[in-house]
């Protein structure tokens, strides 16, 4: 029989077990009838033919079991039966089961919540294409003992014109603007950006188009790009708003685009993008007022980009005039240098150290919870010593007893993991509402599929790991002592408490 036929046959047997068993019984009966007919044809009486056929065939019940055991589906069926049996045993001890599931869920849920925060804040890429190539354009001024210096308009133009490592450069600053003419005057947060801002992020408006060089020039008409949320709140999501003019700080600005609903930038809350409208001919050399970002060319690393910035910094002094009252010597003595960082690192800052310390603390709590679960499993197995001894006396193997004990642990782990996901979800929802404002990407934190796999894996792994203690201690029972009904002798009691005493000492040490 081919592997495919064996597989499909096994599926049919699992789906229709009673019908499959009936087919086996019919085959056995048919074979017996044919054998009896052959013996009668040789002159045997009906009784003698029946007896001879059975002696030749063997025990019908044994043959039926051998036929049923021949397929892979039998192993699955036995495992499912063991799982159902383990579930019934757990349901028969609701206090033990509830205590084990809650203990495991609390420890695992806290670990899952912190893992989800670390995953979304530190590991998850920024929501832009090839976000690993985005860098924040920061500088240092060692002569002025300034470790963090933003981007000036003169350097912005220099980088756009002279860079060999940047694919696109943008500059931005946060502010506010007053909107009039729609209803009551409204102050809204805005981002003032240059024309390279959205191209650097590789973001296209959902409707309309990006800013052009004419939009970013003082000679062009005033334009604006709205966020999806503000567009829907003020205009009901009406696409005809494109081309309409709204009054921003008393100036009529044409709506040329609507940002995608998913667009977010550096945890900034804003309602619209406005072009900076810089006049390159009137930009002074010193004007470190804004923040910058750039997209690296493919294959360029941060060290190469920093070296390129260091090369371009002196070029700005020849391109742009000094500010009134400033001197070229003073600018040189400031010793401005590159301090480029990946944009994600610039957003998260030093929060990673705090999160890892918190993860370690929660990990200790998880170990304490696991030790408590191990204690519960040990007490549970201790109460089944007589049962395990009887099963061993009847021929049950050590592996079969160990499998039964580990199945209980596995079911506890799965139930604890499922409840841990619910607890972690509630904790993360509360964090999004009441969490600290300085936590970056707080509104992006959620339980991702990797966190679900982590939760179930940790809960199941911990339950199986700590479940090995009662397996090693009780799965191979001492028959004379076990069959006495679990006698309470002094020496037996002392041995019974060795593992539990060890776990208790571990909990005290972790605390």
Backbone torsions as a table, in degrees:
resi	resn	phi	psi	omega
1	UNK	NA	133.3	-179.1
2	UNK	-69.5	160.8	179.8
3	UNK	-60.7	-38.8	-179.1
4	UNK	-65.0	-41.8	179.5
5	UNK	-66.9	-37.6	176.3
6	UNK	-63.5	-40.3	-179.5
7	UNK	-66.2	-48.3	-179.2
8	UNK	-66.3	-36.6	177.2
9	UNK	-63.5	-42.3	178.6
10	UNK	-61.6	-40.0	177.4
11	UNK	-62.5	-42.3	178.9
12	UNK	-62.8	-40.5	180.0
13	UNK	-63.9	-43.8	179.9
14	UNK	-65.1	-37.1	-178.1
15	UNK	-76.1	-31.2	-177.5
16	UNK	-131.8	69.1	-173.6
17	UNK	-64.1	-43.7	-177.7
18	UNK	-63.9	-41.8	179.0
19	UNK	-64.9	-37.8	178.6
20	UNK	-66.0	-42.5	177.5
21	UNK	-62.3	-37.8	179.0
22	UNK	-66.6	-37.0	177.1
23	UNK	-62.6	-41.4	178.9
24	UNK	-63.5	-45.2	178.2
25	UNK	-60.1	-41.1	179.6
26	UNK	-63.9	-40.8	179.7
27	UNK	-64.4	-44.5	179.5
28	UNK	-62.0	-45.1	-179.7
29	UNK	-63.8	-41.9	179.9
30	UNK	-62.7	-41.3	179.7
31	UNK	-65.0	-41.1	178.3
32	UNK	-62.7	-41.7	179.7
33	UNK	-64.0	-42.1	178.9
34	UNK	-65.0	-39.9	179.0
35	UNK	-65.5	-40.5	178.0
36	UNK	-63.5	-40.6	179.3
37	UNK	-62.6	-38.0	179.3
38	UNK	-65.8	-40.9	179.3
39	UNK	-68.4	-36.9	177.6
40	UNK	-65.3	-35.3	178.6
41	UNK	-65.4	-23.3	178.4
42	UNK	-89.3	6.0	174.0
43	UNK	102.1	5.6	178.7
44	UNK	-75.7	146.6	172.5
45	UNK	-71.5	162.7	-179.9
46	UNK	-55.5	-42.6	-179.9
47	UNK	-65.9	-44.0	179.4
48	UNK	-65.8	-38.4	179.2
49	UNK	-63.5	-42.0	178.8
50	UNK	-62.9	-44.6	-179.2
51	UNK	-64.7	-43.2	-179.1
52	UNK	-65.6	-40.3	-179.6
53	UNK	-64.7	-41.1	-179.8
54	UNK	-68.6	-37.9	178.0
55	UNK	-65.2	-37.8	179.1
56	UNK	-71.8	-38.9	-175.1
57	UNK	-78.9	-33.4	-173.6
58	UNK	94.1	-175.6	179.8
59	UNK	-66.5	127.0	-178.3
60	UNK	-61.3	-39.7	-179.0
61	UNK	-64.2	-40.2	179.2
62	UNK	-64.8	-41.7	179.7
63	UNK	-63.6	-43.6	178.4
64	UNK	-56.8	-45.2	-179.1
65	UNK	-65.6	-38.1	178.8
66	UNK	-64.0	-39.7	178.1
67	UNK	-65.5	-43.9	-179.2
68	UNK	-66.1	-32.3	-177.4
69	UNK	-79.4	-6.3	-172.3
70	UNK	-76.9	-19.2	-175.2
71	UNK	-104.1	160.2	178.6
72	UNK	-65.3	-25.9	-177.8
73	UNK	-65.3	-23.9	178.8
74	UNK	-65.9	-40.4	178.2
75	UNK	-61.9	-43.0	178.3
76	UNK	-64.4	-42.3	-179.6
77	UNK	-62.3	-41.3	178.0
78	UNK	-64.2	-41.8	179.6
79	UNK	-62.8	-43.6	178.3
80	UNK	-63.5	-38.5	177.4
81	UNK	-64.4	-39.8	177.5
82	UNK	-64.9	-38.1	178.4
83	UNK	-64.1	-43.4	178.3
84	UNK	-63.1	-39.1	179.7
85	UNK	-65.9	-42.3	178.0
86	UNK	-64.4	-39.3	178.1
87	UNK	-63.8	-40.1	178.0
88	UNK	-64.3	-38.9	178.5
89	UNK	-63.9	-39.6	178.8
90	UNK	-67.8	-40.1	178.7
91	UNK	-66.2	-26.8	178.7
92	UNK	-74.1	-14.4	178.0
93	UNK	-123.9	69.5	-173.2
94	UNK	-62.0	-35.3	-179.2
95	UNK	-64.9	-46.3	177.5
96	UNK	-62.0	-46.3	-178.1
97	UNK	-63.0	-45.6	-178.9
98	UNK	-63.4	-42.4	-180.0
99	UNK	-63.5	-43.3	-180.0
100	UNK	-65.4	-44.8	-178.5
101	UNK	-65.3	-44.9	-179.3
102	UNK	-64.6	-43.6	-179.9
103	UNK	-61.2	-46.8	179.8
104	UNK	-67.3	-37.8	-178.4
105	UNK	-67.2	-39.0	-179.7
106	UNK	-65.1	-46.9	179.3
107	UNK	-65.9	-44.1	-178.9
108	UNK	-71.6	-37.1	-179.8
109	UNK	-62.4	-42.8	177.7
110	UNK	-63.8	-42.0	178.6
111	UNK	-63.9	-40.0	179.3
112	UNK	-65.0	-41.7	-179.9
113	UNK	-60.7	-47.0	179.8
114	UNK	-67.5	-38.8	177.3
115	UNK	-61.1	-40.3	179.2
116	UNK	-64.8	-38.6	177.7
117	UNK	-64.2	-46.1	179.7
118	UNK	-63.4	-41.2	-179.0
119	UNK	-62.4	-47.4	-176.4
120	UNK	-76.1	-34.4	-175.8
121	UNK	-84.1	-45.9	-171.6
122	UNK	-98.9	-35.1	-171.8
123	UNK	-101.2	-35.2	-174.5
124	UNK	-67.6	129.8	179.0
125	UNK	-64.8	156.6	174.2
126	UNK	-64.6	151.2	-172.8
127	UNK	-79.6	54.1	177.1
128	UNK	-135.0	153.5	177.7
129	UNK	-60.4	132.5	178.2
130	UNK	49.0	50.7	-175.8
131	UNK	-65.1	-16.9	178.8
132	UNK	-68.1	-9.8	178.5
133	UNK	-99.0	4.2	179.7
134	UNK	-89.7	132.1	179.5
135	UNK	-127.9	150.5	173.3
136	UNK	-92.1	129.8	-177.6
137	UNK	-87.8	92.0	177.8
138	UNK	-117.9	159.9	-176.2
139	UNK	-136.5	169.9	171.7
140	UNK	-123.2	156.7	173.6
141	UNK	-130.0	84.1	-173.5
142	UNK	-64.8	-30.6	177.3
143	UNK	-66.5	-26.4	177.4
144	UNK	-102.3	5.8	-178.8
145	UNK	55.9	43.1	177.4
146	UNK	-111.4	117.3	-177.4
147	UNK	-84.7	-18.0	-177.6
148	UNK	-135.6	114.0	-179.9
149	UNK	-129.2	133.6	-176.9
150	UNK	-78.0	-162.2	-176.5
151	UNK	-102.6	138.9	174.6
152	UNK	-98.0	158.9	178.9
153	UNK	-63.7	-34.8	178.9
154	UNK	-63.8	-42.0	178.4
155	UNK	-70.5	-32.7	177.4
156	UNK	-59.5	-48.8	179.9
157	UNK	-67.1	-37.2	179.2
158	UNK	-62.5	-44.7	-179.4
159	UNK	-65.3	-38.6	179.8
160	UNK	-66.2	-34.3	-174.0
161	UNK	-90.6	-28.2	-170.0
162	UNK	-116.0	-10.0	-171.2
163	UNK	-68.1	142.2	174.1
164	UNK	-107.4	-8.1	-175.2
165	UNK	-116.6	-15.5	-178.3
166	UNK	-96.8	132.4	175.3
167	UNK	-80.9	-35.4	179.1
168	UNK	-155.1	148.1	-179.2
169	UNK	-130.1	136.9	176.8
170	UNK	-135.1	159.4	178.3
171	UNK	-134.7	147.0	-177.0
172	UNK	-152.5	158.4	174.0
173	UNK	-150.9	150.3	-179.6
174	UNK	-97.3	146.5	179.0
175	UNK	-164.5	-158.1	178.3
176	UNK	-142.6	160.6	179.6
177	UNK	-145.6	155.6	180.0
178	UNK	-103.7	124.8	-179.6
179	UNK	-101.8	127.1	177.9
180	UNK	-128.9	163.3	175.6
181	UNK	91.8	-8.9	178.6
182	UNK	-95.9	-47.9	176.9
183	UNK	-156.5	-125.3	172.4
184	UNK	-72.2	146.4	175.5
185	UNK	-55.1	140.6	-174.5
186	UNK	-137.1	131.3	172.3
187	UNK	-91.0	125.2	-178.1
188	UNK	-125.6	147.9	174.2
189	UNK	-74.7	140.6	-178.5
190	UNK	-135.2	159.5	168.4
191	UNK	-113.9	125.8	173.1
192	UNK	-93.4	121.0	-171.6
193	UNK	-131.0	161.8	174.2
194	UNK	-93.9	171.8	-175.6
195	UNK	-64.4	-22.0	-179.1
196	UNK	-86.6	-0.5	-175.0
197	UNK	-64.5	-58.1	-179.1
198	UNK	-67.1	-40.0	175.0
199	UNK	-60.4	-35.4	178.4
200	UNK	-64.0	-37.2	177.9
201	UNK	-81.2	-10.5	-175.2
202	UNK	57.7	47.7	178.9
203	UNK	-114.5	130.5	175.1
204	UNK	-107.3	139.0	173.8
205	UNK	-58.8	148.0	176.6
206	UNK	-67.2	-34.0	175.1
207	UNK	-133.2	144.9	177.9
208	UNK	83.2	-151.1	-175.0
209	UNK	-143.7	169.9	179.5
210	UNK	-73.8	174.6	171.4
211	UNK	-70.3	144.1	174.9
212	UNK	-107.8	175.5	178.0
213	UNK	-61.3	-31.3	177.6
214	UNK	-70.0	-38.0	176.4
215	UNK	-63.2	-33.8	-176.1
216	UNK	-89.1	8.8	-179.5
217	UNK	-108.4	143.1	177.1
218	UNK	-61.3	-19.8	-179.1
219	UNK	-80.7	-15.4	-177.0
220	UNK	-87.7	170.9	176.2
221	UNK	-71.4	149.9	178.4
222	UNK	-73.1	134.7	-179.1
223	UNK	-134.1	168.1	-179.3
224	UNK	-153.2	148.1	172.9
225	UNK	-118.1	127.5	-175.5
226	UNK	-95.5	151.2	170.8
227	UNK	-77.3	157.3	-179.5
228	UNK	-61.3	-42.4	-177.2
229	UNK	-64.7	-44.9	-178.5
230	UNK	-70.2	-36.4	177.0
231	UNK	-60.6	-44.5	-180.0
232	UNK	-71.4	-35.4	-178.8
233	UNK	-70.9	-37.1	-175.4
234	UNK	-98.3	-26.5	-175.9
235	UNK	-123.8	7.2	176.8
236	UNK	63.3	23.4	179.9
237	UNK	72.1	24.5	-178.1
238	UNK	-77.8	116.1	-179.3
239	UNK	-64.7	-19.5	-178.5
240	UNK	-71.3	-1.3	177.5
241	UNK	-67.9	-22.6	176.5
242	UNK	-60.6	129.0	-177.0
243	UNK	92.5	-12.8	178.7
244	UNK	-78.3	151.0	179.1
245	UNK	-105.2	135.9	174.3
246	UNK	-125.1	152.3	-177.4
247	UNK	-87.7	116.5	178.9
248	UNK	-119.0	113.1	-175.3
249	UNK	54.5	36.3	177.3
250	UNK	83.9	-1.9	-179.5
251	UNK	-108.6	133.2	178.6
252	UNK	-74.3	124.6	-178.3
253	UNK	-126.8	134.5	-178.3
254	UNK	-84.3	133.1	176.1
255	UNK	-78.2	117.3	-177.7
256	UNK	-112.3	-5.2	-178.4
257	UNK	-168.1	158.6	175.1
258	UNK	-124.6	125.6	-179.1
259	UNK	-70.7	155.1	175.8
260	UNK	-61.6	151.7	-178.8
261	UNK	-62.2	-28.3	-177.2
262	UNK	-87.0	-2.7	-173.5
263	UNK	-71.4	131.8	174.8
264	UNK	-145.3	154.5	-178.4
265	UNK	-144.1	114.5	170.1
266	UNK	52.7	36.4	179.3
267	UNK	60.4	18.4	-179.8
268	UNK	-85.4	135.7	173.3
269	UNK	-95.6	122.5	-179.9
270	UNK	-152.3	158.4	-176.8
271	UNK	-109.4	-18.1	-178.4
272	UNK	-161.2	159.6	172.9
273	UNK	-106.3	132.6	175.9
274	UNK	-118.5	141.1	177.4
275	UNK	-73.7	146.0	-178.7
276	UNK	-75.5	-24.4	174.9
277	UNK	55.5	53.2	-179.1
278	UNK	-80.1	139.7	174.8
279	UNK	-97.1	104.1	-174.7
280	UNK	-58.7	-34.0	-178.1
281	UNK	-70.5	-13.7	-177.7
282	UNK	-117.8	13.6	179.8
283	UNK	-80.7	126.2	176.8
284	UNK	-81.1	167.6	-178.9
285	UNK	-67.8	-41.7	-174.5
286	UNK	-106.0	110.5	177.2
287	UNK	-163.4	64.5	-175.7
288	UNK	-80.4	77.5	-172.4
289	UNK	-111.0	-15.8	-169.3
290	UNK	-127.1	174.0	175.4
291	UNK	-110.2	149.6	-176.1
292	UNK	-126.6	158.5	174.2
293	UNK	-143.1	156.0	-180.0
294	UNK	-146.9	155.6	174.6
295	UNK	-108.7	122.7	179.8
296	UNK	-69.8	148.8	172.4
297	UNK	-68.3	153.4	178.8
298	UNK	-57.3	134.1	178.5
299	UNK	87.4	-5.3	-179.3
300	UNK	-91.5	133.8	177.2
301	UNK	-101.6	176.0	-175.0
302	UNK	-66.3	-36.3	-179.9
303	UNK	-65.5	-41.3	178.0
304	UNK	-65.0	-40.4	178.2
305	UNK	-65.3	-39.8	178.6
306	UNK	-63.7	-40.9	177.5
307	UNK	-64.0	-36.9	178.3
308	UNK	-66.9	-39.6	177.2
309	UNK	-63.7	-43.0	178.1
310	UNK	-60.3	-34.7	176.9
311	UNK	-67.6	-36.9	-174.7
312	UNK	-82.6	-22.6	-175.6
313	UNK	-56.3	-44.6	178.2
314	UNK	-67.4	-22.3	-178.9
315	UNK	-66.9	-27.5	-178.1
316	UNK	-64.6	-31.3	-178.2
317	UNK	-67.0	-26.7	178.0
318	UNK	-85.9	-19.4	-176.3
319	UNK	-91.3	-29.5	-171.1
320	UNK	-129.2	144.5	-177.2
321	UNK	-74.6	152.0	175.5
322	UNK	-68.5	151.5	175.2
323	UNK	-66.4	148.5	177.0
324	UNK	-55.8	132.0	179.2
325	UNK	86.1	-9.8	179.4
326	UNK	-93.3	157.0	-179.6
327	UNK	-120.4	151.9	178.1
328	UNK	-64.0	-35.5	179.0
329	UNK	-64.8	-41.6	178.5
330	UNK	-62.7	-37.5	177.8
331	UNK	-66.7	-41.3	179.0
332	UNK	-66.5	-39.5	-178.2
333	UNK	-67.7	-19.5	176.4
334	UNK	-66.4	-22.6	177.9
335	UNK	50.4	60.7	178.7
336	UNK	-72.7	131.2	-179.5
337	UNK	-137.6	169.9	-178.5
338	UNK	-76.3	146.5	173.9
339	UNK	-143.1	54.5	-175.5
340	UNK	-70.3	142.0	175.7
341	UNK	-137.3	150.1	173.2
342	UNK	-62.8	145.0	-173.5
343	UNK	-61.1	-35.8	178.9
344	UNK	-67.3	-40.0	176.7
345	UNK	-65.5	-35.4	177.9
346	UNK	-66.2	-33.7	179.2
347	UNK	-74.0	-45.2	-175.0
348	UNK	-80.0	-27.2	178.1
349	UNK	62.3	-136.9	-178.0
350	UNK	-97.9	16.2	-177.2
351	UNK	-66.7	-20.8	-178.7
352	UNK	-60.1	-39.7	179.4
353	UNK	-61.2	-43.1	179.7
354	UNK	-63.8	-42.6	-178.4
355	UNK	-65.7	-38.7	179.9
356	UNK	-69.4	-36.4	174.9
357	UNK	-63.4	-42.0	178.3
358	UNK	-64.0	-38.0	178.3
359	UNK	-63.6	-40.5	177.9
360	UNK	-64.2	-40.0	178.7
361	UNK	-64.1	-45.2	178.9
362	UNK	-65.8	-32.5	177.1
363	UNK	-62.3	-36.9	176.7
364	UNK	-65.4	-41.7	176.6
365	UNK	-60.4	-39.0	178.8
366	UNK	-63.8	-40.8	178.6
367	UNK	-64.5	-38.2	176.9
368	UNK	-63.3	-43.3	177.6
369	UNK	-61.9	-40.5	178.4
370	UNK	-63.8	-38.1	177.8
371	UNK	-65.0	-37.3	176.8
372	UNK	-64.5	-40.9	177.2
373	UNK	-63.8	-40.5	177.8
374	UNK	-61.3	-39.7	176.5
375	UNK	-61.0	-44.1	179.3
376	UNK	-61.9	-43.6	179.4
377	UNK	-65.4	-35.4	179.2
378	UNK	-66.4	-42.8	177.5
379	UNK	-63.9	-40.6	179.4
380	UNK	-62.6	-45.4	179.5
381	UNK	-67.7	-33.7	178.6
382	UNK	-62.0	-36.4	178.5
383	UNK	-73.0	-13.1	-178.6
384	UNK	-105.6	14.0	-176.4
385	UNK	-58.9	-43.4	-178.5
386	UNK	-65.3	-43.2	178.9
387	UNK	-60.1	-45.6	-179.7
388	UNK	-64.2	-36.6	178.3
389	UNK	-65.9	-42.0	178.8
390	UNK	-62.7	-43.0	179.5
391	UNK	-63.5	-40.9	177.9
392	UNK	-64.2	-39.0	179.2
393	UNK	-65.6	-29.1	179.8
394	UNK	-85.3	-0.7	175.0
395	UNK	112.2	1.1	178.5
396	UNK	-66.5	134.4	-178.6
397	UNK	-77.9	163.9	176.4
398	UNK	-61.6	-38.4	-179.0
399	UNK	-65.1	-37.4	-179.6
400	UNK	-66.5	-42.5	178.2
401	UNK	-65.7	-40.1	178.6
402	UNK	-64.0	-39.4	179.5
403	UNK	-64.0	-40.7	179.4
404	UNK	-63.2	-42.8	179.6
405	UNK	-66.3	-41.6	-179.4
406	UNK	-70.1	-30.3	176.6
407	UNK	-64.1	-39.6	175.4
408	UNK	-61.0	-43.9	178.5
409	UNK	-62.3	-41.1	-179.4
410	UNK	-64.4	-42.3	178.8
411	UNK	-64.8	-39.4	175.0
412	UNK	-61.3	-42.3	179.8
413	UNK	-63.5	-44.1	179.8
414	UNK	-65.2	-43.1	178.2
415	UNK	-65.0	-41.6	177.5
416	UNK	-64.4	-38.1	178.1
417	UNK	-66.1	-41.0	178.3
418	UNK	-62.9	-44.5	178.1
419	UNK	-67.3	-33.6	178.2
420	UNK	-62.8	-37.0	177.0
421	UNK	-63.0	-40.1	178.2
422	UNK	-64.4	-45.6	179.7
423	UNK	-64.6	-41.4	179.6
424	UNK	-65.4	-38.9	177.7
425	UNK	-60.9	-45.0	178.0
426	UNK	-63.6	-39.5	179.5
427	UNK	-65.2	-40.3	180.0
428	UNK	-70.3	-34.3	175.3
429	UNK	-64.0	-41.8	177.3
430	UNK	-65.9	-36.9	178.5
431	UNK	-63.6	-39.4	179.7
432	UNK	-65.3	-30.9	-178.1
433	UNK	-87.7	-44.2	-172.5
434	UNK	-111.6	3.9	-174.4
435	UNK	-70.1	167.0	-179.5
436	UNK	-67.3	141.4	-178.2
437	UNK	-67.6	-27.1	-176.2
438	UNK	-79.3	-5.2	177.5
439	UNK	-75.5	114.7	-176.6
440	UNK	-68.1	149.9	174.7
441	UNK	58.2	30.5	-173.3
442	UNK	-62.8	-32.3	-177.8
443	UNK	-83.5	-4.2	175.2
444	UNK	-94.5	-8.2	-173.8
445	UNK	-73.5	125.2	177.0
446	UNK	-156.9	170.2	179.4
447	UNK	-84.4	107.1	179.7
448	UNK	-85.2	166.5	177.5
449	UNK	-55.3	-34.9	178.8
450	UNK	-65.7	-34.0	177.8
451	UNK	-70.9	-35.7	176.2
452	UNK	-63.1	-45.8	178.5
453	UNK	-63.1	-39.9	178.1
454	UNK	-60.9	-44.4	-177.6
455	UNK	-62.9	-52.1	-178.3
456	UNK	-64.9	-37.6	178.9
457	UNK	-65.7	-43.4	-179.5
458	UNK	-67.2	-45.9	-178.9
459	UNK	-63.5	-45.7	179.8
460	UNK	-66.5	-43.8	180.0
461	UNK	-63.0	-42.1	179.5
462	UNK	-65.1	-42.2	180.0
463	UNK	-62.9	-42.0	179.2
464	UNK	-69.6	-39.6	-179.2
465	UNK	-64.1	-50.5	-179.8
466	UNK	-73.4	-21.8	175.9
467	UNK	-73.6	-13.6	177.8
468	UNK	-69.1	-24.1	-178.0
469	UNK	-62.7	-53.9	176.6
470	UNK	-66.4	-27.7	177.7
471	UNK	-64.0	-49.2	-179.5
472	UNK	-65.6	-27.8	-175.7
473	UNK	-87.9	-35.7	-169.5
474	UNK	-121.7	-10.5	-176.3
475	UNK	-68.7	-25.6	176.2
476	UNK	-112.5	79.5	-171.8
477	UNK	-72.1	155.1	171.2
478	UNK	-83.5	109.8	-169.8
479	UNK	-58.6	-47.1	-177.4
480	UNK	-60.1	-41.6	-179.2
481	UNK	-73.1	-40.6	-178.2
482	UNK	-67.8	-38.2	-177.6
483	UNK	-73.8	-13.9	174.8
484	UNK	-74.8	0.7	177.4
485	UNK	91.9	22.2	177.8
486	UNK	73.9	51.7	-178.3
487	UNK	-53.6	151.8	-173.3
488	UNK	-104.1	50.5	178.4
489	UNK	-72.9	160.5	-177.2
490	UNK	-64.0	-44.7	-178.2
491	UNK	-66.0	-39.3	179.2
492	UNK	-66.5	-39.5	179.6
493	UNK	-63.8	-38.9	-179.7
494	UNK	-64.5	-43.3	179.5
495	UNK	-65.7	-37.3	-177.6
496	UNK	-62.3	-29.2	-175.2
497	UNK	-95.8	0.0	-179.1
498	UNK	-59.2	-52.7	-176.5
499	UNK	-65.1	-41.2	-179.2
500	UNK	-65.9	-36.1	178.0
501	UNK	-65.2	-39.4	178.3
502	UNK	-62.5	-44.4	179.8
503	UNK	-65.0	-37.3	178.4
504	UNK	-64.7	-41.4	177.6
505	UNK	-63.6	-36.9	178.0
506	UNK	-62.6	-42.3	-179.8
507	UNK	-63.1	-43.2	179.5
508	UNK	-63.7	-38.6	179.4
509	UNK	-65.7	-43.4	-179.7
510	UNK	-65.8	-34.5	179.3
511	UNK	-68.4	NA	NA
